[in-house]
Amino acid sequence: MTKDERGQQLVYYYIDESGNTGLNLFDVHQPKLYYGVLGCPANLDIVAEPLLSDLRSELGVKRIHAAELGAGRLIPIADRIVSFSRKHDLRFSMLKVTKPDHAIICFYDQVFDSGVNDAVSWHHYFTPLRYVMLFKVASLFDERLRKAAWAARRETNAARCAEALAALCNALIARVDRLVDQRSQELVTGALKWAAANPFDIGYGAGNHDTALQISPNLVGFQQVMQVMAVQSAKKRRTVRKITVDRQTEFNKAQGELASWYENLRSAKHTTDLGPGMPKFDYSMMPDVPPTFIPGDESAGLELVDVTLWIAKRLEEHKDVPTELRKVFITQAKRGLVDEVSLDALDKRWRHLARLPEPKTPMPADIKAYFDDLEAKRKTTIAAIG
């Protein structure tokens, strides 16, 4: 077991991605972005290199790239990867972002934020009611409006963005009668009317290209990557020694900046506390080493995660995966994690809200007065729009 100078056990991570279409969310052939995260207590670029060297020589390639080799050429080497994975405790996690859903989630997070939209009361955004509202708003979107929402979100000209956002909100208002309950119609209409009347206050646009990269599926997925590494390393009480990421020109700089931001939160011992009933995360668990970006053909660890991610993606897409390759995935993934940014994943996580029982006792008078006051302010705000 590898240890640092303080005697703490170490873990090394190797990160690869698949399905990258950059800021284009609507490629029908690649609707999801995938990240593969492979963790190991030893440096795979050292301990796996002898195995990979033999396998490359056997296959007659300079690098083991699963998409180029295909299932047929991977099958003969699968058992040796399985044996190596068991011996060295390799753990694979997969993170996913459903790109068309990302456009809607971005819209909701920006437009229905009670910190900027005066027609949204705080408890409709900073409690689990946020997700009830999100699903209501999502039901109003079709593909055309998803694309309009994402185009406006990427817009770097403030005036054009404001015009596009106002038009989008008005288009959604025209569909609000599709919601089955009057209360939802009232809340959603009020929030959209305020945003349409005050688009500059929403700050919806990207501002510049670098900011647009920060809202890309790649960076949303990389947030998941950082959090998975934090959770896994903290659970095993291991120090993250190195994070190796497959080099690509467009997003590496933004990924590095995100990792640096998380490292700063770690040093501040920051914990998110969005509101009652909302998820919390302790950022003091975050890795305190920056990612290292290197070409995939210069890292044995990146070669291994490339193979497992290719298998995992084929399983996700319900494509044929031979038993030998399934065994590679199962061996590494059985102690890994899976997470997803999508409306379906949020529904599975929060659908229990619809089954909560009605309160058996009246709301205390002081709490009722507080929420009555919030509602009165919300209505006054909307009435002032005209």
MITOR-119593 format. One record per residue: x, y, z of N, C-alpha, C in turn. Coordinates in pm, whole numbers, plus 50000, padded with zeros to 5 digits. Example, Ala and Ser with C-alpha at 12.3 -4.5 7.8 and 13.67 -1.06 7.14 Angstrom:
residues 2
513194943150780512304955050780513204967050780
512854977550708513674989450714512905000350787
//
This chain:
residues 386
500844988050000500005000050000500885012450000
500725021149900501545033249890501105043449994
502105049750061501805059750162502615072350135
502135083650189502885096150174503865097550289
504545109150295505575111350396505005111550538
503685113750550503055113850682502505100050719
502715090350632502245076950660500805074350619
500165084050549498785082450506498715074750375
497715066150363497535058550241497115067850127
497525064150006497325072749890496315066649793
495805075149705494995070549593495315079249472
495365072849357495635079649230494385078449144
494055089249072492855089148987493225092248841
492475085848751492665087448607491295090348545
491215101248468489935106548420489905106948268
488845101248212488635101848067487185105648042
486905110647924485525114247890485165108947752
483865107947728483355103247599482055110447570
481755111947442480515118847404480655133847407
481875139047396482105153447402481655160247273
480685169147285480285177647172480405192347209
481205195147313481425208947353480155215847397
479905227647344478725235547381477505232147296
477635222347208476495217547130475775206747210
474585209847258473845200347341472915191347261
472825193447132471735187247058472205178446943
473355172346959473825162246864473055149346893
472205145246799471325133746823472115120846838
473335120646789474145108546797474915107546930
475015118647002475725118647130474945126947232
473805121847278472965129647369473485130447511
474495122247544475035122347680476545124347677
477035131147779478465132047804478795122447918
479875114947903480285105248004481685108648055
481855107448185483175107748246483435094348312
484615088848291485055077048363486135080948462
486015076148584486965079248691487505066048745
488805063748729489425051348774490395054448887
490125048449004490965050649121491775038249155
492985040549207493875029549244494795034049358
495085025249455495995028949564497455030549518
497755026349397499125027549345499095035549215
500255040449176500395048249054500315038748933
499215039148862499025029948749500035032548638
500525044748627501495047548522502815040248546
502985035248668504165027148701503795012348708
502785009048793502504994748818501804987948702
501064995648619500344989448507501154989548378
502244997148374502984998448250503534985148199
504084976248284504554963348230503434955348163
502254954948225501134947848164500734954348033
500574967648034500134974647913501154973347802
502444973347837503494971647736503354958147667
503104947647745502914934347686501674933947597
500584940147645499334939747569499454947747439
500124959247444500324967147321501134959147220
502184952647268503024944747179502234933247116
501424926847197500604915747148499604920347043
499034932147065498024937446974498644945046856
499924948146865500584955346758500174969846748
499944976346864499524990346866500434998246959
500475011446939501265020147027500485023947151
499145023347139498295026747252497035018247246
496555013547360495315005947366494165015947371
493485017347259492335026247248491135017847210
490175016647303489085007147287488265009447161
487975021847129487135024647012487805020246883
489135020546880489855016146760489995000946755
490164994746869490354980246873489034972746857
487974977846920486684970946914486664958747006
485464953347023485274942247116486104929947078
486174927046949486854914946904488304914246945
489004925546940490434925446975490654927647124
489644932547195489774934347340489534921347416
488704912547362488354900147432489584892047474
490594890047388491734881747428492554887447544
492454900347570493244906347678492404909347802
491104906547796490184910547904490524903748036
490804890748033491054883448158492264889048232
493294893248159494474898848225494184912448288
493304920248225492894932948285492064930348410
491204920148405490394916648523491304912448638
492274903848612493184899348718493974910948777
494464919648691495204931348738494304940348822
493054942148780492104950848851491844945648991
491674932549004491434926749136492654928149226
493804925449170495044925849248495324939849302
495014950149222495384963849258494184972249301
493044965849325491864972749379491444984749295
491314982749164490854993449075489364995649096
488975008349103487555011849125487135022149020
486125018348944485665026848833484325033148868
484225046148846482965053348861482615060148729
481305061248702480865067648579479905079048612
480165090548552479325102348568478755106148433
477485110148432476795112848306476075126348312
476005132948197475195145048182474325143348059
473015143648077472105143247963471985157447908
472515159547790472745173147741471465181247718
470425175947651469215184047634468575188047767
468635179147868468115182548001468925193648065
470225193748038471105203948093470625217948054
470095219447933469605232547888468455237347976
467535228148011466385231748094466815234548238
467695225948291468155227648429468895240948444
469725244448345470415257448346469405268948349
468405267848264467375278348258466715279948394
466285268848452465575269748579466475275248689
467705270348698468605274848804468875289748797
468875295148677469165309348661467915317948678
466825314048614465635322648609464795321648735
464775310148800463925308148918464715309449049
465915314749041466715317149161466095328749239
465625325949360464955336349438465905347549478
467215345249465468165355849493468195366649388
467685363649267467665373749161466255376449110
465345366749122463975368449074463065371749191
462605384049196461795388849310460425382149317
460015375349211458705368849210458785354249253
459945350049301460125336449353460465337349501
459625331749586459915331649730461035321749758
461795324349863463015316549889462725301649903
461585298149965461325283849990460955276249863
460685283349754460435276649627461725274149550
462855278549607464145276049542465165269649635
465125273049762466135268149856465615257249949
464575250249906464085238149972463775228149863
463435215649896463095205949792461905209849703
461155220149742460115225049652460705229649519
461995232849522462705236649399462525226149290
462595213349328462535202749228461115200449178
460135202549265458745201949221458515212549114
458985224649139458845235549043459615232648915
460815227148928461625224048810460875214648717
460275203948771459565194348686458355200948619
457695209948690456565217248630457045225548511
458115233048533458645241648426459175233148310
459855222248340460415213548235459335208248144
458145205748198457055200048117456575209748009
456945222548021456515232547922457435233247802
458605227047812459605228047706459405217347600
459665221047475459865211447368461275213747312
461635206747208462995207947156463305222247111
462335228747047462575242346998462885251847114
462145250747223462375259747336463635255947413
463975242947416465255239047476466415245947403
466355245247271467415251447190467445266547209
466255272647220466195287147242466775290847378
466485282647479467015285247613468535284247615
469085274247546470525272447547471225283047463
470615287147352471205297747270471275310747349
470225313847424470235325947505471245324947618
471395312947676472355311047785473785312947738
474045309347613475395310747557475665324647502
474645332747488474785345947425475745354847504
476675360947433477665369547498477295384447491
476305387947410475855401847402474665403547497
474795412547595473785414047699472415418047644
472395427047547471115431647492470415420447416
471175413247333470555402247258470075391147353
470845388847458470455378647555469155382547626
469055395147667467855399847735466625398547645
466785402047518465675400847423465265386247406
466255377447393465955363247374465315357247498
465785361047616465215355747740463775360147757
463495372847730462115377747743461185370347647
461645368147524460825360747427460585346447473
461615340147527461475326447575460495325747691
460605334747787459685334747901458245336847857
458035345747762456665348047712456135335747638
456995328747567456575316347499456175305747601
456895305047712456555295447817455265299347888
455075312447910453835317147973452625312747892
452755312947760451635308947673451285294147690
452165286447752451925272147771451555268447914
451555278148002451375275148145450025268448173
449035270848088447735264348113447805249248096
448925244048048449095229548040449335223248177
449735231348274449935226248409448575223448471
448465212348541447135207548582446585214748704
447435220748788446915227048909447105242148903
446145249148959446125263748951447305270049025
447695263949137448795269749215450095269649134
450365258749065451575258148981451515268548872
450345269948809450185279948704450495293948757
450025296748878450215309848938451695312548967
452365302949028453755304949067454665305948945
454465297048849455325296948731455085309448648
453835313148629453525325248550454155337448613
454035338948745454595350648813456105351548794
456785340348811458255340448796458665343848654
457965338148556458305340748416457975355148376
456865360448426456515374348396457575383948448
458055381248571459065390048627460355389248547
460755377248509461985375648430461865382348294
460695381148230460485387548100460535402748112
460075408048225460065422548245461415427748293
462255418848350463535423148408464665413948362
464835412048232465815402148185467255405648220
467565418548227468945422248261469285418448405
468275418648493468525415048633468795400148650
468315392048558468525377548567469985374048538
470645381948452472045379048418472175365448352
471385363048251471265349548195472405345848101
472975355348030473945352347927475305348147982
476135343047892477445337847931478475348947951
478315360047887479265371047901480425369947803
481145358747805482245356647711482465341647692
483385338247604483575324047570484065316047690
484965321747770485475314547887484355311547986
483435321148003482295318848093481375308148035
481225308047904480385297747840480945283847866
482255282547867482865269447897482495264848037
482365274248130482065270648268480645264948284
479755267748191478385262448200478195250448106
479265245748046479175234547953478905221448027
478365211347959478215198148021479555192648070
480625196048001481955191248041482325195948181
482025208448211482375213648344481385209048450
480105207648412479135202048506479515187748541
479915179948441480365166348465481635165948547
482535175548524483795175648598483565179248745
482525186948774482145189248913481815175948980
481065167348910480755154048963482025146048985
482955146948890484225139748901484935143749030
485045156749054485735161649173485045156949300
483725157049300482985153049419483095138049443
483085130049337483255115549354484625112449413
485665118849362486995116649417487045120549565
486385131549599486365136049739485665125849828
484505121149784483725111649865484475098449881
485015093249770485705080449776486955081149863
487775091249842489035092249917488765094450066
487735102350099487395104750239486875092050305
486055084650232485495072250287486585062050317
487585061350230488685051950249489835057950330
489685070650369490715077750446492065077550374
491985081050246493195081550165493435095650112
494675099050095495045111950038495185110649887
494545119749814494675119549669496055124749631
496855115949575498245119649542498345126149404
497555121049308497645126449172496335124149098
495945134049019494755133148933495235135048789
495145124548710495615124948571494405125548479
494345135948397493215138348307493695138048162
492925131348078493275130747936493285144847878
494375148447814494535162047763493675164347640
492935175547642492245180647523492185195847538
492275202647426492585216947429491435225647480
490185221947456489095231447479488765233447626
488745222747705488195223847840489205221947953
490445218247923491405215648031491655227948119
491765239648059491995251748138490845254148235
489605252748186488445254948271488355244148380
488725231748347488735221148447489755224248557
490925229148518491935232748615491475244048706
490785253948649490275265048729489225260348827
488355251048783487335245648872487985238048989
488975229948958489665222449063490335231949163
490905243049114491525252949201490495259549292
489325262249237488235268249315487805258949427
487665246049395487295236349496488385235049603
489645235949562490725235049658490675246749757
490295258549706490145270149794489005268149893
487915261949848486805258949939487245249050045
488105239750004488635229950100489385236950212
490255246150175491065252950277490215261650368
489065266250317488155274250399487205265450480
487355252150465486475242550533485005246050508
484695248450381483365253050343482405241250325
481195242750375480135232850355478935239850295
478395234150186477215240050126476015237750217
475175247650229473935246450305472875254650232
472265248450130471345255650044470025258650113
469655250550211468395252850278467885239850341
466805240650416466285228750484465885217750387
466365205750414466025194250330466845193050204
467745202450178468545202250055469855194650077
470435189449969471715182249983472805191450035
473705185650112474855192950165476125185950119
477215193650110478495187750071479605194750146
480485186550204481615191750280482825192850187
483175205050149484255207050052485635205350113
485715203450246487025200850306487565187250263
486705178850205487145165750155487795166650017
487685178249952488165179449815489675176849804
490115170949691491555168949670492295182249675
493515181949729494315194249736495465194049637
495335185849533496325185849424495635189649295
496285197549209495665201449083495705189848984
494785189448888494825179148785496085180648699
496585169348653497685169048557497105164648423
497295172848320496715170048189497815164648097
497665152248053498665146247964497965138547854
498615136447740498015128547632497745114247677
496675108547626496275095147665497305084547633
498145086947531499145076947493500415077847578
500385086547681501535087647770501205082947911
500065076347928499635072048062498965058448055
499535048648125498915035448132497565036148202
497445044948304496175046548374495075051648282
495425061148194494435066348100494035055747998
494945047047961494595036147870493575026847934
493785023748062492865014648131491475020848148
491415033548187490105039748205489395041548072
490145043347964489555044147830488815031247796
489425020047828488805007047797487515005347877
487575007948008486395005848093485285015548058
485615028048028484585037747991483925033747861
484685028747766484105024247638483115012847663
483475003547750482554992547783481314997847853
481525006747951480405012248028479425019747939
479965027447845479095034947754478285025547666
478875014647618478135004947537477034998347620
477314995347745476274989647832475154999747852
475515012347874474525022947894473635024447772
474205022747653473455024447529472825011447480
472855001147565472224988247536472764981747409
474064983347390474734976847277475314963447323
475654955247228476184942047260477554943247327
477694936847442478964936547514479244922047552
480284916047497480604902047529480864900047679
480654887947726480804884647868482184888247920
483214885747841484584888647885484774903447918
484134912147839484264926647862483344931247974
482194924947988481324928148101482044925548233
482854914848234483594911348356484594922348392
485204928748291486114940048319485354951148390
484214954448336483394965248394482944961648535
482394949848553481854945848683482944945548790
484114940448754485224939548849485614953348902
485654963148814486084976548855484954985048910
483724982848861482624991848894481834987649017
482014975349065481154970549174481354978549304
482504985049318482734993449436482915008049397
482495011349275482545025149230481205031949249
481055043649191479845051549203479305055049064
478005057249057477375062048935476515074048971
476645084748896475815096548919475465102648784
474405110648783473905115848655473245129348677
473475138548585472735151148579471705149748469
470455148248508469365146948411468055148848486
467005151548412465685152748474465235139348530
465575128448461465185115248509465865112048641
467145115148652467865112448777467295120848892
466975133448864466375141948968465015136749008
464245131748911462925126148942463055114149036
464005105249007464195093549092464625097449233
465405108049242465925112249372464865119249456
463935126049389462995134649463461525130649448
461235119849379459825116349357459085113249487
459835109849592459175107049720458415119249773
458745131249724458045143149770456555142349739
456225135949626454815134949587454045125449676
454765117149753454095107049836454095110949984
454595122750016454615127050155453185129150206
452895125050328451525126550382451185141150413
449925144150411449475157450450449735159450600
450125171550642450315174050786449045171350865
449215165550982448045162151065447675173351160
448555183051176448275194351264448455207351188
447755217851229447895230651160449305236251175
449695244451079450985251251088450965261051204
452025261651286452065271451396451795285551346
451125293351428450655306551385451775315751340
452925315451411454005324451373454625320551239
454725307251214455275302651087454305305750973
453015303750999452005306950897452035321750863
452185330250964452245344650939453465348150854
454565341250879455795343750802455585340450654
455015328750626454805324850487453695333050422
452715337050498451675346050444452295359250400
453245364150478453925376550444454755374950316
455445363550302456205360850179455285360550058
454125354150073453195353249961452635366949925
452365375050025451845388449997452875396849922
454135395549961455195402849891455345397949748
455235384949728455325379249593454225384949505
453005385149556451885390149477452025405149448
452515412549544452725426849523453765429249413
454815421349416455865422449315455305419949176
454495409649161453935406149030452925416648984
452125421549078451145431849044451805444548992
453015447249040453715459448999454225458548855
454295446348801454775444748663453775450648565
452505449048598451465454448512451025444848404
//
